[in-house]
Amino acid sequence: LLLPAIALCLLLRLREHMSTKGLENQLFNLKFTGKQLKRLSIKCSKEEKSEKLKIKKALEKDNHDGARIHAQNAIRQKNNAQNYLRLSSRVEAVASRLESAIKMQQVSAMLSVTFRAVANRPLEPICLL
């Protein structure tokens, strides 16, 4: 009778550990994606600055059509940078919530183990403390 209970307990702990590992992997992927999006935002900002320099050079050469094309590219890069930054912020917010959930899950698992340990002890020695 004791052996199946131990097996069940081990199976539940293994399942809990695996789900925590899966969540931790998801957390890592979310943080990594957030950093990638920030890098892409920075890259787009740099490309926007280079397009602005190209606009200036095209206007100095009296090339208005080329300047217009570079201006459109600069606007597109600016919008892309803002979108990447906005998406990065959202992904990091989700990662933060997931991290909080993982920590709460770990704390509740520790509390349940502690509760089981206390529940199995007689109350008299605990009351004396």
C-alpha positions as CSV (number, residue, x, y, z in Angstrom):
1,L,0.0,0.0,0.0
2,L,2.9,2.4,0.7
3,L,4.7,1.7,-2.5
4,P,2.0,3.0,-4.9
5,A,1.7,6.1,-2.8
6,I,5.4,6.8,-3.1
7,A,5.3,6.1,-6.8
8,L,2.3,8.5,-7.2
9,C,4.2,11.2,-5.2
10,L,7.3,10.8,-7.3
11,L,5.2,10.9,-10.5
12,L,3.5,14.1,-9.3
13,R,6.8,15.8,-8.4
14,L,8.3,14.7,-11.8
15,R,5.3,16.2,-13.6
16,E,5.6,19.4,-11.5
17,H,9.3,19.7,-12.2
18,M,8.8,19.1,-16.0
19,S,6.1,21.8,-16.1
20,T,8.3,24.2,-14.3
21,K,11.2,23.4,-16.7
22,G,8.9,24.0,-19.6
23,L,7.8,27.4,-18.2
24,E,11.4,28.3,-17.5
25,N,12.3,27.5,-21.2
26,Q,9.4,29.6,-22.3
27,L,10.6,32.4,-20.0
28,F,14.1,32.2,-21.5
29,N,12.7,32.3,-25.0
30,L,10.5,35.3,-24.2
31,K,13.5,37.2,-22.7
32,F,15.7,36.3,-25.7
33,T,13.0,37.5,-28.1
34,G,12.6,40.8,-26.2
35,K,16.3,41.4,-26.5
36,Q,16.3,40.6,-30.2
37,L,13.5,43.0,-30.8
38,K,15.3,45.8,-28.9
39,R,18.4,45.1,-31.1
40,L,16.3,45.3,-34.2
41,S,14.9,48.6,-33.0
42,I,18.4,50.0,-32.5
43,K,19.4,48.7,-35.9
44,C,16.4,50.4,-37.5
45,S,17.2,53.7,-35.7
46,K,20.8,53.6,-37.1
47,E,19.5,52.9,-40.6
48,E,17.1,55.8,-40.2
49,K,20.0,58.1,-39.3
50,S,22.0,56.9,-42.3
51,E,18.9,57.5,-44.6
52,K,18.7,61.1,-43.2
53,L,22.4,61.6,-44.1
54,K,21.6,60.3,-47.6
55,I,18.7,62.8,-47.8
56,K,21.1,65.6,-47.0
57,K,23.6,64.5,-49.6
58,A,20.9,64.1,-52.2
59,L,19.6,67.6,-51.6
60,E,23.1,69.0,-51.8
61,K,23.4,67.4,-55.2
62,D,20.0,68.9,-56.1
63,N,18.6,65.4,-56.5
64,H,15.0,65.9,-55.2
65,D,13.7,62.5,-56.3
66,G,16.5,60.6,-54.6
67,A,16.0,62.7,-51.5
68,R,12.2,61.8,-51.5
69,I,13.1,58.1,-51.8
70,H,15.5,58.3,-48.9
71,A,13.0,60.3,-46.9
72,Q,10.4,57.5,-47.4
73,N,13.0,55.0,-46.3
74,A,13.8,57.0,-43.2
75,I,10.1,57.2,-42.3
76,R,9.7,53.5,-42.8
77,Q,12.8,52.7,-40.7
78,K,11.5,55.1,-37.9
79,N,8.1,53.3,-37.9
80,N,9.8,49.9,-37.8
81,A,12.0,51.0,-34.9
82,Q,9.0,52.2,-32.9
83,N,7.0,49.0,-33.7
84,Y,10.0,46.7,-32.7
85,L,10.3,48.7,-29.4
86,R,6.6,48.5,-28.7
87,L,6.6,44.7,-29.4
88,S,9.7,44.3,-27.2
89,S,8.0,46.0,-24.4
90,R,4.9,43.8,-24.7
91,V,7.1,40.6,-24.8
92,E,9.0,41.7,-21.7
93,A,5.8,42.4,-19.9
94,V,4.6,38.9,-20.6
95,A,8.0,37.5,-19.6
96,S,7.7,39.4,-16.3
97,R,4.3,38.0,-15.6
98,L,5.5,34.5,-16.4
99,E,8.5,34.9,-14.2
100,S,6.2,35.9,-11.3
101,A,4.0,32.9,-12.0
102,I,7.0,30.5,-11.9
103,K,8.2,32.0,-8.6
104,M,4.7,31.7,-7.1
105,Q,4.5,28.1,-8.3
106,Q,7.8,27.3,-6.7
107,V,6.8,29.0,-3.4
108,S,3.5,27.2,-3.3
109,A,5.3,23.9,-3.9
110,M,7.7,24.6,-1.0
111,L,4.8,25.6,1.2
112,S,2.9,22.4,0.5
113,V,6.0,20.3,1.4
114,T,6.4,22.3,4.6
115,F,2.7,22.0,5.4
116,R,2.9,18.2,4.9
117,A,5.9,18.0,7.2
118,V,4.2,20.0,9.9
119,A,0.9,18.1,9.5
120,N,2.7,14.8,10.2
121,R,4.2,16.0,13.5
122,P,2.4,16.1,16.8
123,L,1.3,19.6,17.9
124,E,2.6,19.6,21.5
125,P,6.3,20.1,20.7
126,I,5.5,22.8,18.2
127,C,3.3,24.6,20.7
128,L,6.2,24.6,23.3
129,L,8.3,26.7,20.9
